[in-house]
Amino acid sequence: MVAAFAMAWLAFVNHFFSAWWVLAPIVAFVFLAIWHESVVERQRRAKRTTRFYELGLARLEDRWAGGGGQGKRFLDPEHLFAADVDLFGRGSLFELLSTVRMASGEATLAAWLSGKDGVPSADAIKARQQAVTELAPNLALREDLAVIGPPSGREMGESVHEEALANWGAAPPVAFPRETPLLLYGIPSLVVIVTATAVSGITDWYPLLWVGLAALLATRRLLAPTLEVLRTAGDAARDLKALAPLLERLERERFSAARLGDLAAQLRTNDVPAPSRRSPPPDSPASRAIARLNTLLERREWSANMIFQIPARLLLWDEHHAVLVERWRRRWGAAVGEWMAVVGEMEALCSLAAFALEHPAAVFPEFVEGAVFDGEALLHPLLPAAQAVANDVHIGRDAPGEKPAAQLWIVSGSNMSGKSTL
């Protein structure tokens, strides 16, 4: 900038050299500004990556309590066992497990821990176990999901208002008048024709005044639905733009586990009407559909340009793009909630996968027919492994070399003797 001002002084005041040389520092400034933004983004990602591994090391070294999400908002005082076994709060099971950033991820993990999503079938649990087994060694994917951030540089959970976004996608359709297509295509066509004939000298410019009056009346006719669509679409598009890099990363991954494959398939929507020539195909990835919405809203903002304002009014620019945005929402809006649910479940599975990788001695329970609980060397996950006392529990099945197993345990003892821990 200093060089540009100095060269401008030498060129325009002292006429020391051609004014064209002033472009050199200006071009350099633009290049450096673009490069600087990429450096800042790499710095943001590096900080998130550092945080990701610092939390992992803290868990490995049993100094994680108080450093992560505690899920206090999920603590229900009426829950049968949440308080007794420290599901939520400082030093809780939720804090130990959680690597999530999205509210949907927190809600999914909390529901699994507390049973708020009902009792899953053995097959559903096995499907989750297979998914966790596949995700545990996939550190590259889990790191990416933990560090990918929105373009604004804010945290993902702060940039995506999930409930409002889902409500926007599922809201009832906005009704436009029946004559809307005639107005949107007829009036701009007349504008082009009248302008062309006036420029070529066939007619004068007076017919354009009548066409402009028709455009003004059409704008008034379409004002209410246009404002309703554009008023909420901007916030939703910003949220989706922040979410898009996360979805795009999931779309690139190829999974073997059945549940992960099902989640990946939900990022594509097939039960939609046949697309128009300019729209993405029905099975296109969620990130591509979001890119289409962002393109529509970016083009709509052209009408704020001083040079384009008057032509935009004559061409019904805002009204046309409001119809296109509403068409996008009718087609993809119902899938927005599904996209966030996919991210939430993937984050919850990745949380369990991190625990599986960091605790190689931990095993999954196996499910058998009948009322059986058969555990060997059970350790409370919130206690440091070096200090925890392992216990065998056999209920409903005979332990090898021992007398027939009991059908019921009654655990008694004084306060703070470890009953709840067991």
Salt bridges, closest charged atoms under 4 A:
GLU37 OE2 - ARG44 NH1 3.76
GLU41 OE1 - ARG44 NH1 3.17
GLU61 OE1 - ARG63 NE 2.54
ASP76 OD2 - LYS116 NZ 3.89
GLU106 OE1 - ARG73 NH2 3.12
ASP117 OD2 - ARG128 NH2 3.39
ASP144 OD1 - ARG45 NH2 2.62
ASP144 OD2 - ARG249 NE 2.69
GLU155 OE2 - ARG48 NE 3.57
GLU155 OE1 - ARG101 NH1 3.83
GLU179 OE2 - ARG221 NE 2.62
ASP235 OD1 - ARG238 NH2 2.07
ASP239 OD1 - HIS161 ND1 3.37
GLU248 OE1 - ARG252 NH1 2.59
GLU253 OE1 - ARG249 NH1 2.78
GLU298 OE2 - LYS241 NZ 3.97
ASP318 OD1 - ARG300 NE 3.55
GLU326 OE2 - ARG329 NH2 2.95
GLU326 OE2 - ARG330 NE 3.33
GLU345 OE2 - ARG259 NE 2.79
GLU358 OE2 - ARG59 NH2 2.69
ASP374 OD1 - HIS394 ND1 2.45
ASP374 OD2 - ARG397 NH1 3.83
